[in-house]
Amino acid sequence: MIDDDDPNYLESLAQEYKSGKNMVCRSAVDRILAAVKERRVKGEYSSKMDVVDDFIKLYHLEPNCKEPKRALKTAPRKRNSKSRSKTI
C-alpha cells in the first residue's frame, strides 16, 4: 500500500505492480514509471492522486502485463446410449 508521506511513492507503487510478474511485464512497469516521473517533473499532474491514476491506467493498457486468458473448462459430453445401435 502507498504511504502518503513516502517521497518514493511511485517506486513503491511500481514495486507492487512488478511483484510476481514476468520479466517483460516488469520492464514495461519500469518504462511506465519513467514516463510518469517525466510527466510529473513537467508539471502535468495537479495532484498525487492524478499521478497514481495515470500510472495504473497505463499499467492496465500495457499488453505485456495482461493476465493470459484461461481456457474455459467444458464438461465432457455425455454419451447417448439410445443413439447407438445394438446388435443382437
C-alpha positions, -999 to 999 in steps of 0.1 A, spaced: 0 0 0 12 35 -8 21 57 22 10 93 17 42 105 34 65 84 14 86 105 -10 92 74 -31 56 65 -35 59 60 -73 88 35 -68 67 17 -41 37 15 -64 59 2 -93 73 -25 -70 38 -36 -61 29 -39 -97 61 -58 -106 56 -83 -78 51 -118 -92 52 -107 -129 73 -119 -157 104 -101 -169 87 -85 -199 59 -70 -176 85 -58 -151 104 -40 -179 71 -24 -190 64 -12 -155 99 4 -154 90 22 -187 57 33 -173 74 46 -141 99 66 -162 71 81 -183 50 91 -153 80 106 -135 89 126 -165 53 139 -168 53 147 -130 86 168 -134 70 187 -163 41 195 -140 14 177 -160 -3 164 -128 -23 185 -104 -22 160 -75 -6 129 -63 -38 110 -70 -36 121 -107 -1 106 -108 -12 73 -93 -43 71 -115 -22 77 -146 3 50 -136 -25 25 -130 -42 34 -163 -10 29 -182 -3 -4 -165 -37 -17 -174 -32 -6 -211 1 -25 -213 -4 -57 -233 27 -73 -217 11 -72 -183 -23 -86 -191 -32 -119 -175 -35 -147 -200 -70 -157 -208 -77 -191 -194 -94 -217 -215 -130 -224 -204 -134 -258 -189 -161 -277 -207 -179 -306 -193 -173 -339 -211 -201 -348 -234 -224 -375 -222 -228 -404 -244 -264 -410 -255 -269 -447 -251 -302 -446 -271 -284 -434 -303 -262 -464 -305 -274 -493 -325 -274 -526 -306 -265 -557 -324 -281 -589 -313 
